[in-house]
Amino acid sequence: MQTKLRIQRFDPEGKGEGPYFQEFTLDIANNATVLDGLIKIREEIDGSLALRCACRASICGSCSMRVNGRACLVCKTRINDIASSGETITVEPMGNMKVIKDLVTDMSGFWKKMHSVQPFLQPQGDEPDAEYQVANESMVHLVGVMNCIMCGACVSDCTVLEVDDNFIGPAALAKAYRFIKDPRDGRTDKRLEFLNETGGVWDCTRCMQCVEVCPKDVDPMERIMVMRDMGISAGVRSTAGSRHAESFVTSVKKHGRLDEARLTIDSVGKLNIPVLLDMAPVGIAALTHGKLPIRPHKAENKDEIKRIVETFETE
């Protein structure tokens, strides 16, 4: 079959040229993957094409790229599945990372954030005489998150990282969950305190892009949501995220709907005057456009909503 690959190129040693696209047309087997096409181009058409690949079996994670705008493992992505009628396939390097050359990105930031969550067991107390004994169900629960091959696909398409590089990111947070939920680890509280700071679990916007693109169904977003709940249950409540969540529930239980003004003040912190002053222009603009009522609106069925909230709180 004949296929067209539109590849983003970038040569750091070029004469001031930025990224550009180059299109290749090639004959390839019906069951070929995008990686097969890229390797064919490199070996038979243009040897200067730079890309990463290794196992070709969705194990190593090194061939993560963007295909038609979404991150994936190109060794797992068959051309027939995405271009059955001969459509042009666009291949780009991963997002939210510096491009080294063509389809190769700098993963140093990825690894730095992975290391920041201390991805290793830290038991407390005396060292046991024999190996640590762990219930089978505890480890079965962790199989999903341990399937992560650290390909970086979730980081590539994370919408938070597009605007805030301080965010630890879905891959590192999923790795943190793996140790927080391991019964052999003895630093759960310390880990939760760290993850509840700025850049941690509360910076996730629940866009679900990490869930959509993960090739191993690790589901980073769900792990992040669990760690939010764990942080609140552990008493880590001095962060903007935890205060926001608690104010949200209090507001809905009291009024049947959100009290936007109170939610903002509670989230930032009443004593955080500098931040509140910085937000004042936004608040004034919202107020003048009817988006920030001085008195909170109350739902007609407020009592019914309150009962629903209280039911969830007791479960």
C-alpha positions in Angstrom: 0.0 0.0 0.0 1.1 3.6 -0.5 1.0 6.1 2.3 2.1 9.7 3.0 3.9 10.7 6.1 4.1 14.5 6.9 6.9 14.7 9.4 8.0 17.7 11.5 11.7 18.3 11.0 14.1 20.4 13.0 17.9 20.7 12.7 19.5 22.5 15.7 22.5 23.2 13.5 20.5 24.7 10.7 20.8 28.3 9.6 18.3 29.8 12.0 15.5 27.6 10.6 12.7 26.7 12.9 10.6 23.5 12.7 9.1 22.8 9.4 7.2 19.9 7.8 8.4 17.5 5.1 6.2 15.0 3.3 7.3 11.5 2.2 5.4 9.1 0.0 6.3 5.4 0.3 5.1 1.9 -0.4 4.7 -0.2 2.7 3.1 -3.4 3.8 -0.6 -3.4 4.7 0.1 -4.3 8.4 2.9 -1.7 8.8 3.1 0.6 11.8 3.9 4.3 11.7 7.3 3.3 13.2 7.9 1.0 10.2 7.2 3.9 7.9 9.6 6.2 9.8 12.4 3.6 9.8 11.9 3.0 6.1 12.3 6.7 5.4 15.5 6.8 7.5 17.0 3.7 5.9 15.9 4.2 2.3 15.1 7.9 1.6 16.6 10.3 4.1 19.2 9.0 6.5 19.2 12.3 8.4 15.8 11.7 10.0 16.2 11.5 13.8 13.9 9.4 15.9 14.0 7.1 18.9 13.0 3.5 18.9 14.1 0.2 20.5 11.9 -2.8 21.3 9.2 -2.2 18.6 6.8 -4.1 20.9 5.2 -1.4 23.2 7.5 -2.2 26.1 10.4 0.3 26.2 8.3 3.5 25.6 11.1 5.2 23.6 9.1 5.8 20.4 6.4 8.0 21.9 5.5 10.8 19.4 2.4 12.8 18.3 0.5 11.3 15.4 -2.3 13.4 14.0 -2.1 15.7 17.0 -2.2 13.0 19.8 0.6 11.3 21.7 1.0 7.6 21.1 3.6 4.8 20.7 4.3 4.7 16.9 5.3 1.1 17.2 1.8 0.3 18.3 0.0 2.6 15.8 -0.9 0.8 12.6 -1.2 2.9 9.4 -4.3 1.1 8.3 -6.1 2.0 11.6 -5.6 5.8 11.1 -5.3 6.2 7.4 -7.3 3.3 5.8 -8.1 5.5 2.8 -4.7 6.8 2.2 -4.9 10.0 4.2 -1.7 11.9 5.0 -0.4 11.1 8.5 1.2 13.9 10.4 4.0 12.9 12.8 5.5 15.4 15.4 7.7 15.1 18.4 6.1 15.0 21.9 4.7 18.1 23.2 5.7 20.0 26.4 9.3 19.0 25.8 12.3 20.7 24.1 13.0 19.2 20.7 16.6 18.1 20.2 16.3 17.1 16.5 13.3 16.1 14.3 11.3 13.7 16.4 13.7 13.4 19.3 12.8 15.3 22.5 14.8 16.2 25.6 13.5 14.0 28.4 15.6 15.5 31.2 12.7 17.5 32.6 10.6 14.4 32.6 13.2 12.5 34.7 13.8 15.4 37.0 10.1 15.5 38.0 10.0 11.7 38.3 13.0 11.9 40.7 11.3 14.7 42.7 8.6 12.3 44.0 11.3 10.0 45.4 10.2 6.9 43.4 11.6 4.3 45.8 10.4 2.5 48.9 11.3 4.2 52.2 10.3 1.9 55.0 10.3 3.1 58.6 11.2 1.2 61.7 13.6 -1.7 62.2 14.6 -3.7 59.2 12.8 -7.1 59.3 14.7 -10.3 59.7 13.3 -11.7 56.5 11.7 -10.1 53.4 8.7 -7.8 53.8 5.5 -9.7 53.6 2.7 -8.0 51.6 -0.8 -9.1 51.0 -1.4 -10.2 47.5 -4.4 -7.9 47.0 -2.3 -4.9 47.9 0.1 -5.6 45.0 -2.6 -6.6 42.6 -4.1 -3.1 43.2 -0.8 -1.6 42.1 -0.4 -3.6 39.0 -2.2 -1.0 36.9 0.1 1.9 37.8 3.2 -0.3 37.7 2.4 -0.9 34.1 3.8 2.5 33.3 6.6 2.3 30.8 7.5 6.0 31.3 7.1 6.8 27.6 6.0 10.4 28.4 2.8 10.3 26.3 0.7 11.7 29.2 3.2 14.5 29.8 3.2 15.3 26.1 -0.5 16.0 26.0 -1.0 17.4 29.5 -2.9 20.7 29.1 -1.6 22.0 32.4 2.0 21.6 31.4 1.3 23.6 28.3 0.9 26.7 30.5 2.7 25.8 33.8 6.0 24.0 33.8 5.9 23.9 37.6 3.3 21.1 37.5 4.9 17.8 38.5 2.9 16.1 35.7 0.7 13.0 35.4 3.5 10.4 35.0 5.4 11.5 38.1 2.2 11.7 40.1 1.1 8.2 39.1 4.6 7.0 40.1 4.1 8.7 43.5 0.8 6.9 43.9 2.6 3.6 43.4 4.7 4.2 46.6 2.0 6.0 48.6 -0.3 2.9 48.3 2.5 0.4 48.9 2.0 -1.0 52.4 5.8 -1.3 52.8 6.4 2.4 52.5 6.5 4.4 55.7 6.5 8.0 54.4 2.9 8.4 53.2 2.2 11.5 55.2 5.4 13.2 54.1 4.7 12.3 50.5 1.2 13.7 50.7 2.5 16.9 52.2 4.9 17.3 49.3 2.3 16.5 46.7 -0.2 18.9 48.1 2.1 21.9 47.5 1.9 24.1 44.4 2.6 22.1 41.3 1.2 18.9 42.8 -2.1 17.0 42.8 -4.3 20.1 43.0 -2.9 21.6 39.8 -4.5 18.9 37.6 -7.6 20.2 35.7 -9.0 16.8 35.0 -8.9 17.3 31.2 -8.4 13.5 30.9 -5.8 13.8 28.1 -3.4 11.6 30.1 -6.1 8.9 30.4 -6.9 9.1 26.7 -3.3 8.8 25.4 -1.8 6.4 27.9 -0.8 3.2 26.0 -0.8 1.1 29.2 -4.1 2.2 30.8 -2.3 3.5 33.9 -5.1 6.2 34.4 -2.9 8.9 36.0 -5.8 11.2 36.6 -7.7 8.7 38.8 -4.5 8.3 40.8 -4.3 12.0 41.3 -7.9 12.3 42.4 -7.3 9.5 45.0 -4.2 11.3 46.4 -6.3 14.5 46.8 -8.7 12.6 49.0 -5.9 11.0 50.9 -4.3 14.4 51.5 -7.5 15.8 53.0 -8.1 12.7 55.1 -4.5 12.9 56.4 -5.1 16.5 57.5 -3.1 18.2 54.8 -5.5 21.2 54.6 -3.2 24.2 54.4 -3.0 24.2 50.6 -5.1 26.2 48.1 -6.4 23.0 46.5 -7.6 21.4 49.7 -9.2 24.7 50.9 -10.9 25.0 47.5 -12.4 21.5 47.7 -13.6 22.0 51.3 -15.1 25.4 50.5 -16.8 23.9 47.4 -18.6 21.3 49.6 -19.4 23.7 52.3 -20.9 26.2 49.8 -23.1 23.6 48.0 -24.3 22.2 51.3 -25.2 25.6 52.7 -26.7 27.2 49.6 -27.4 24.4 47.2 -25.0 25.9 44.7 -21.6 27.7 44.7 -20.8 30.9 46.5 -18.2 32.1 44.0 -16.9 35.0 46.1 -16.4 32.8 49.2 -14.8 30.0 47.2 -12.1 32.4 45.9 -11.3 33.8 49.3 -11.2 30.4 51.0 -9.0 28.9 48.3 -6.5 31.7 48.4 -6.6 32.1 52.1 -8.0 35.1 54.1 -4.6 36.2 55.3 -3.0 36.0 51.9 -3.5 39.7 51.2 -0.9 40.1 48.3 -2.6 37.3 46.2 -6.1 38.7 46.9 -5.0 42.1 45.8 -3.5 40.7 42.6 -6.8 39.0 41.9 -8.9 42.1 42.7 -9.0 43.4 39.0 -10.4 40.0 37.9 -12.9 40.1 40.8 -14.1 43.6 39.9 -14.5 42.7 36.2 -16.5 39.6 37.2 -18.6 41.7 39.5 -19.4 44.3 36.9 -20.4 41.6 34.4 -22.7 39.8 36.8 -20.4 36.9 37.2 -19.7 37.4 40.9 -22.8 38.0 43.0 -22.3 39.8 46.3 -24.9 37.6 47.9 -24.7 33.9 47.0 -27.7 32.5 45.0 -29.6 29.8 46.7 -31.1 26.8 45.0 -34.9 26.2 45.4 -34.3 22.6 46.4 -31.4 23.5 48.8 -32.5 21.1 51.5 -32.6 18.2 49.1 -29.1 19.0 47.8 -27.9 19.3 51.4 -29.1 15.7 52.1 -27.3 14.4 49.0 -24.0 16.0 50.2 -24.4 14.7 53.7 -25.1 11.2 52.3 -21.9 11.3 50.4 -19.9 12.6 53.4 -21.0 9.6 55.5 -20.2 6.9 52.9 
